[in-house]
Amino acid sequence: MIARRMAFLGVAISLSVAGAAAPAMAAPAAATATAAAVGHANAARPLTFTGWGQVRVNGTAVRTCPHVSCGLITRIPVNTWVFISGEARGDNITDGPFSPTNCWDFLRDYGGYATDAYIFTGVDSCA
């Protein structure tokens, strides 16, 4: 097995080859607490995708948890590149270019969730 650790823009990256399973990402504690506080106890069940994505719908909402009923943090313009540091299952979105999906991406630099239906990542990581 080949294992490497690299840093890219100040972010540690681990890479393993030869069939080793990648460790699951933990959801940010603040996001878990916020989701639970609004009654969505299962909102921050982390999935494994971490990386860059491009917003493909103008005004994409960033929310405090992965549900349309959660608080709005901000809106992101089309073609913005965002860093996804985890995912969670939430409301099913059916109107985006990558829909239908109930996968929501945690956007590290915005501190909240945006639906994967509006963000191009190149992978269907919630399948």
C-alpha positions in Angstrom: 0.0 0.0 0.0 1.2 3.5 -0.8 0.2 6.2 1.7 0.9 9.9 1.3 0.1 13.0 3.3 0.2 16.4 1.5 -0.8 19.9 2.2 -2.7 22.0 -0.3 -3.6 25.6 0.5 -3.1 24.8 4.2 -5.4 21.7 4.2 -3.9 18.3 5.1 -4.8 15.7 2.5 -4.3 11.9 3.0 -4.1 9.5 0.0 -4.0 5.8 0.3 -3.8 3.3 -2.6 -4.3 -0.5 -2.8 -7.9 -0.8 -1.6 -7.7 0.9 1.8 -10.9 2.5 2.9 -10.9 6.2 3.3 -11.8 7.4 6.8 -15.2 8.9 7.2 -15.3 12.7 7.7 -16.8 13.9 10.9 -19.5 16.6 10.5 -18.5 19.9 12.1 -19.7 20.0 15.7 -21.4 23.4 15.2 -23.5 22.1 12.3 -24.5 19.0 14.3 -25.6 21.1 17.2 -27.5 23.5 15.0 -29.3 20.7 13.2 -30.3 19.1 16.5 -31.5 22.4 17.9 -34.0 22.8 15.1 -35.3 19.3 15.4 -33.3 17.5 12.8 -31.4 15.0 14.9 -30.2 13.0 11.9 -29.2 16.0 9.8 -25.4 15.8 10.2 -24.8 12.2 9.3 -21.4 12.6 7.6 -20.7 11.0 4.2 -17.2 10.7 2.7 -16.9 13.3 -0.1 -14.4 16.1 0.5 -13.2 18.4 -2.2 -14.1 21.3 -4.5 -17.4 21.9 -6.3 -18.8 24.6 -8.5 -22.1 26.3 -7.8 -24.3 26.0 -11.0 -27.5 27.8 -9.8 -27.3 31.6 -9.1 -28.4 32.4 -5.5 -27.8 28.9 -4.1 -28.8 29.0 -0.4 -26.4 28.1 2.3 -28.4 26.9 5.4 -27.7 26.0 9.0 -28.7 22.4 8.4 -29.6 20.3 5.3 -33.3 21.2 5.2 -35.1 24.0 3.4 -36.7 24.9 6.7 -33.3 25.7 8.3 -32.0 29.2 8.7 -30.5 31.0 5.7 -26.8 31.9 6.2 -26.2 33.4 2.7 -26.6 32.9 -1.0 -23.8 32.1 -3.4 -23.5 33.4 -7.0 -23.3 31.0 -10.0 -19.8 29.7 -11.0 -18.4 30.2 -7.4 -16.0 27.4 -6.4 -16.7 26.1 -2.9 -14.8 23.6 -0.6 -17.0 20.7 0.6 -15.8 19.3 3.8 -18.6 16.7 4.4 -22.1 15.8 3.4 -25.4 15.0 5.1 -28.7 13.6 4.0 -31.6 16.1 4.2 -34.6 17.3 2.2 -35.0 15.9 -1.3 -34.5 18.6 -3.9 -36.0 18.0 -7.4 -35.4 21.2 -9.3 -31.6 21.5 -9.8 -29.3 20.4 -12.6 -28.1 17.5 -10.5 -31.4 16.5 -9.0 -33.2 14.7 -7.6 -31.0 14.3 -4.5 -31.3 14.4 -0.8 -27.6 15.0 -0.4 -26.4 18.3 1.0 -22.8 19.5 1.0 -21.2 21.2 4.1 -19.4 24.2 2.7 -16.4 24.8 4.9 -15.9 28.5 4.2 -19.6 29.4 4.6 -20.2 27.2 7.7 -23.4 25.7 6.4 -25.1 23.3 4.0 -26.1 23.7 0.3 -28.0 21.1 -1.7 -25.9 19.0 -3.9 -28.5 19.4 -6.6 -27.0 22.9 -7.4 -23.3 22.1 -7.0 -21.2 20.3 -9.6 -18.7 17.9 -7.9 -18.1 15.4 -10.7 -19.2 12.5 -8.4 -22.5 11.2 -7.1 -21.1 10.6 -3.6 -24.4 10.2 -1.8 -25.6 7.3 -3.9 
